[in-house]
Amino acid sequence: MSRIQSTLAALAAKNKKGLIPFITAGDPAPELTVPLMHALVAGGADILELGVPFSDPMAEGPVIQRACERALVFGVSMHDVLGFVSEFRKTNNTTPVVLMGYANPIERMGQTKFVLAAKAAGVDGTIVVDYPPEECEEFAETLKANDMDPIFLLSPTSTEERIQQVAKFGSGFSYYVSLKGVTGAANIDTKEVAERIAAIRKYVKLPIGVGFGIRDAATAKAVAAVSDAVVIGSRIIQELENSPREQAVERVQTFIAGIRKALDE
């Protein structure tokens, strides 16, 4: 059982919901990435989602696009991202870390080389936006063979066939994108989310995490009522953008602690 699977199983046994915050590696500065990872855990995160900077993040809204741009100014590469995970693992060997990004940096490194390097660093899973499940069976199996989870996205427009493919090839959890559009958009419809998750659960037996559009404690609590975990990204990036650098880590921890409190009430 992977670290992601055991973490979500332990939460379910306690009737608790998972909290999965997202930050972009290297934003707002490379030296803050590992302290931010630890701060998110201290604030109550169950799984960390670490974005791999990419020049054309097509699924991301302007907030996370800006985070990628800032990280790329520092020259943050896949090698650096894996280095951040290795550093984090020196003092935290329990919190799962998922890398989220795009195929290009993985292809550049080579799939097998990436998987082995990710395993060595202490990565627990990947979300590769432009790796559809039906086209990366070998990659998914290589990850699973190395105790890592291939996590796939589902959306309001996902077909029954796509849901079945995710059920076949995915592991760890499935990531339901709650909105048609990019990250950071507003106005999540929890009734619609509940209906779509019910349809997905007919095929997908994995825990389901919901992201895109979760901006505050109230939204997080409403979404958690119909899912197994909530993913928060753009709102955390905005907190970083609006904080003096010396206060960024503390402010992010305070923000995520407020979300944790709401989920546990």
N, C-alpha and C positions, 0 to 999 in steps of 0.2 A: 504494500500500500504506500502510495506517495505521500509526501508531507502535506500536499494540498488535500488529498482525500482524507487523511487522518484528521486534519484540522477541521474540515467541514463536518465530518462524522461526529467529532467530539462536540462541536457546537450544536448539531442537531439533537444529540443525546441530552443536552442541557436545555433544549428548546430555545436556543439563542440563534440570532442571525449574524451572518458574516459581514464584516466591514472591510472593504477592499479599496483603499485609497491609491490614486495614481499620481506619480510625479514624473517629469521628464529628466532623465539622467543628465547631469551637467547644468541644469537650470535651477536657480539663477547664476550659479557658479559651481564648477566641478568640486571645489572643496566643501560645499554644503550638501552634496548628495547623500553621503553616508550619514552625517548628523541628522538630516531630514528623515532618512529611513528609520533610524532609531527613535526619533521623535514621534513618528507616526505609530510605531509599535507602542511607545509609552502612552500615547493618547488613546489606544484601544484598537488599533488595526489588527486584523486577523491574518490577512494576506496582503503583501505589497505588490503593486503593479508598477514596474519601472519601464518608462518609455525609452526606446532606443531612438535617438535623434535621427531624423531623415529629412531630406530637402523637399520632398513632395508628399507630405502626409495627407493623403486624399480623404481619409475618413474624419480628419480632425477639423474642428472649427478654428476661428482666428486665434483664440486664446492659446490652444496647444500648438498651433502653427508658430506663434511667436516664441513659445518655449523652445521648440525645436530650433528656430533660428538663433536664439541666444546661445543654446548649447553648441551649435555648429560653429559659431564665432570662436568658441574656445577650442574647436577642433575635436570635440568629443566623438569617439568612434566606438564600434562594437567592442574592440579591445578594452577601451576605457570602461565601458559599461560593465563588462565582466569583471574588471578590476574592482569596481565599486561593490559588486556583489561579494567578491572574495574578501574585501575589507570588512564588510558588514558581517560576514560569517565568522570573523575572528571572535566576535562577542555575542553573536546570536545564531544559534544553530537549530532553532525551532520554527521561526516564522517563515512561511513559504514566500518565495519571490518569483513572480511571473514577469517575463520580459514581453513587452508589447511593442510591435513595430511592423516593419514591412519586409518583403522578401529580399530586396536588393542587398542589404548588408549581409544577410545570411548566404545568399548566392555568391557574393564576392569572396567570402571566407571559405565557402564549400559546406554543404549541409552536414556531412559527417564530421568534419573538423569543428564546425560550430557546436554540434551536439556534445562532442567530447569536451570541448572547452567550457561549455555551459555547465555540464555536469561537474567538472573539476572546480568551477567557481562556486557552485552551490545553488544554481538555478533550479527551480522546481517545475516550471512550465513555460509555454510560449503561446502568445496570441499573435499570429502573423496575418494581418488584415487581408493581404492579397494572396494567401494560400488557401483556396477553397478546398474543403475536405476531399472531394472526389479527385483532386489533382495532386494530393500529397500523401497518399497512403504510405509510401516508403518512409517519408520523413516522420510521419506520425508514429509508425511502428518503431523507428530508430529511437525516437524520444522515449516511448514506453519501455523499450528494452533497457534504457538507462535511467529508469525511475523518474522520468519527467512526463508531464501531461501536455498533450496538444489540445489547446482550448480554442474552440471555434465560435464565431459570431453568428447569431441569428437575429433577424430583424422583423418588423411588422409585415414586410413583403416576402419573407422566406416561404418558399413553396413546401408542400408536404414532402416532396422528394429531397429537398435540401435538409429538412429537419431529420429525415431518416438517415442521411449521410452523416450528419453531425452525431447522431446516436451511434452510428457504426464506428466512426473513426476517432471521436473526441473522448477525452477523459479528464478527470479532475472536476471541472464544472463546465457548464455552457454559459456563454455570455450573451444575454438578450439585450439588444440595442433597442431602447424603448421608444425611439423617435425615428421618423423618416427624415434623414438629414445628417448633419455633422455633429460632433461633440460640442457641448456647451449651449445647445439650443434650449429654448424654454418650453414651458407649458406641457409637462408630462401628464398624460391621461391615465390615472391608475386603474380605472375601470377597464380600459382597453388593454392595458398591460396584463391585468388579471385574466382576461379572456384569452389573450394570446399564449400566456404561460400555461394555462389549462390545456390548450391545444397541443403545445409543445410536449407537455408531460405524457401525452398518449404514447410517444415514441422515445423520448429522452428520459432516461432514469437517473441521470446525473443531477446534482444540485444545480440550480439556476441562479446566476448572479445577474442583476439588472444595472445597466449604466446608461449614460447620456441623459442629461436633463435633471439630475439629482443635485440640488443646489443648497439645501438647508436641512435642518433636523426634521421638520415636518414632512417634507417630501420623502426623505430617507425612511422615516417611520412608516409612511403610507405604502411605499414600494416594498419594504421588508415584510409587510403583512401578507403579501402575495408571492414572495420569492424566498430564496434561501440566503441571499447576500446582496448587498448594494455596493456599487462601484462609483466612486466620486473622483473626478479628475479636474475638469476645467475650473471648478470653484476653488480648489486648492491652489491651482496655478495663479488664479486671480489674487488669492491671499498673498502669494509670494510676490506678485507684481506690485501690490499695494503696501508692502512692508519694507521698512529700511532693512538692509541686508543683515545687520546685527540682530534684528528682532525676528527675522523670517522663521527660524526654527521654532522658537517659542510660540509664535502666533499660529503656525500650522498645527503644533501639538494641541494648543487650546481649542482650535476649530474642530479638529477630529475628535477630541474628547467630548465636545458637545454633541456630535453625531452619535458617538458610542452611547452616551447617556440616554439619548432619545430612543435608540434601538433597544436598550435594556429595560426601559420603563414598561 
